[in-house]
Amino acid sequence: NNHSGNENSLVTIGSTTTQLDAESTATYNGQTLHINTATDNVPAQLLLEHSFNDTTGGNMLFRLDKGAAGAANDVLGTIKWQGDDANQNLTNYAVIKGDVVAATGGSEEGRLTVQLAQTSNGTLADVMVLTGGDDTDGTTSKVVVMGELQVDGDTTTINTATLEVEDLNI
């Protein structure tokens, strides 16, 4: 039913079994589910809950089903963190992107890229890239950190056959 023009609104069950209320804080236009709160210190939240004595929780799935063959560099989904800059321009400050390296059946390979805004001009730059490898146990996968790597802790263990160091000052 159309309740006060809120045909795409969230429907909740009221205090009686026959009462339905439409809340305009969540809307869906066929492409975007928009959840908005305008109450001080009450940000919107998406909760995926599995309420069963089980060993696996909720899942968030990003799917690209092209209806055609997948290809290298297909972007399967992104998570974006966006906010105002000092001039109130909405700016992407951080992005995590999942995409295809190889789409060949039986030898697929994926990549996860973390991008962050750079102070030089505000554009996003790849700062860490994780790429799948050839071995089923992940040992040939690769993690590339573009900038400095800081490890805090008492012990750093490196289990590798070859260690290449450009600057011998360690």
C-alpha positions in Angstrom: 0.0 0.0 0.0 1.0 3.6 -0.6 1.3 5.3 2.8 1.5 9.1 2.4 3.6 8.9 -0.7 6.3 6.7 0.9 6.0 3.9 -1.6 9.7 3.1 -1.3 9.9 3.5 2.5 10.9 1.1 5.2 7.8 -0.7 6.6 7.7 -1.5 10.3 5.1 -3.3 12.4 3.6 -1.0 15.0 2.3 -1.8 18.5 -0.6 -3.8 17.2 -0.6 -6.7 14.8 -2.7 -4.7 12.3 -0.7 -1.5 12.4 1.9 -0.8 9.7 3.9 2.4 9.6 6.2 3.8 6.9 9.4 5.5 7.9 11.0 7.9 5.5 14.5 7.3 6.9 15.2 4.5 4.4 14.3 4.7 0.7 15.0 2.6 -2.3 14.8 4.0 -5.9 15.5 0.8 -7.8 19.3 1.4 -7.7 20.2 2.8 -4.3 19.1 1.9 -0.8 19.5 5.1 1.1 19.5 5.0 4.9 19.6 8.5 6.5 19.5 9.7 10.1 19.4 13.4 11.0 19.6 12.9 14.8 22.7 14.3 16.6 25.1 11.5 17.5 22.9 8.7 16.0 24.6 7.6 12.7 23.0 5.2 10.3 24.0 1.6 10.7 23.8 -1.5 8.6 23.6 -4.6 10.7 23.9 -8.1 9.2 23.0 -10.5 12.0 22.9 -14.3 12.1 21.0 -15.3 15.3 21.7 -19.0 15.6 24.2 -21.1 17.5 26.5 -21.4 14.5 30.1 -20.8 13.5 29.6 -18.3 10.7 28.2 -14.7 10.8 26.6 -12.5 8.2 27.9 -12.0 4.7 28.2 -9.0 2.5 28.3 -10.0 -1.2 29.4 -7.9 -4.1 28.5 -9.5 -7.4 29.1 -8.5 -11.0 27.0 -10.8 -13.2 27.5 -9.3 -16.6 25.6 -11.9 -18.6 28.8 -12.3 -20.5 32.3 -13.6 -19.9 34.2 -12.0 -17.1 37.4 -10.2 -18.0 40.6 -9.0 -16.4 40.2 -5.6 -14.6 36.4 -6.1 -14.1 35.7 -4.2 -10.8 33.5 -6.4 -8.7 32.7 -3.9 -6.0 34.0 -1.0 -3.9 33.6 0.2 -0.4 34.0 4.0 -0.1 34.5 6.3 2.8 33.4 9.8 1.8 33.1 13.1 3.7 33.2 16.8 3.4 36.4 18.7 2.8 37.0 22.2 4.2 34.9 23.6 1.3 32.1 21.2 1.9 32.9 19.2 -1.3 32.1 15.5 -0.9 35.5 13.8 -1.1 36.5 10.1 -1.3 39.0 9.7 1.5 39.4 5.9 1.4 38.3 3.1 -1.0 38.7 -0.6 -1.0 38.2 -2.2 -4.4 37.9 -5.8 -5.4 38.6 -6.7 -9.0 39.6 -9.5 -11.4 43.3 -10.1 -12.4 42.6 -13.2 -14.4 39.1 -14.6 -15.4 40.3 -17.8 -17.1 38.1 -20.7 -15.9 40.0 -22.9 -13.5 42.8 -20.4 -13.0 41.0 -17.3 -11.7 42.9 -14.6 -9.8 41.6 -11.8 -7.7 43.0 -8.5 -6.3 42.0 -6.2 -3.4 43.3 -2.6 -3.6 43.3 -0.1 -0.7 43.3 3.5 -2.0 43.7 6.6 0.2 43.4 10.4 -0.6 46.8 12.0 -0.9 47.6 15.5 0.6 49.4 16.6 -2.6 46.1 17.0 -4.5 43.4 14.9 -2.8 43.3 12.2 -5.4 43.1 8.6 -4.5 46.3 6.5 -4.8 46.8 2.8 -4.4 48.6 2.4 -1.1 48.3 -1.4 -0.7 47.5 -4.1 -3.2 46.8 -7.7 -2.4 46.9 -10.1 -5.4 46.2 -13.8 -5.5 48.8 -16.3 -6.6 49.3 -19.7 -8.2 49.3 -22.0 -5.2 46.1 -23.1 -3.5 47.5 -22.3 0.0 48.1 -18.6 -0.8 51.9 -18.8 -0.4 52.5 -17.3 -3.9 50.0 -14.4 -3.2 51.5 -10.9 -3.1 51.1 -7.9 -0.9 52.5 -4.6 -2.1 52.8 -1.6 0.2 53.5 1.5 -1.8 54.7 3.7 1.0 56.4 3.2 4.3 55.7 0.1 6.4 55.8 0.5 10.2 55.7 -2.6 12.3 55.1 -2.0 16.1 55.7 -4.9 18.4 58.4 -6.9 20.2 59.0 -9.4 17.5 59.0 -9.4 13.7 59.4 -12.8 12.1 60.2 -13.1 8.4 59.9 -16.7 7.0 61.3 -16.4 3.6 64.0 -18.1 1.5 65.3 -14.9 -0.1 65.5 -11.5 1.5 66.3 -8.6 -0.9 67.1 -5.3 0.8 67.8 -2.2 -1.4 69.3 -0.2 1.5 71.5 -2.3 3.7 70.9 -0.1 6.7 68.6 -2.1 8.9 
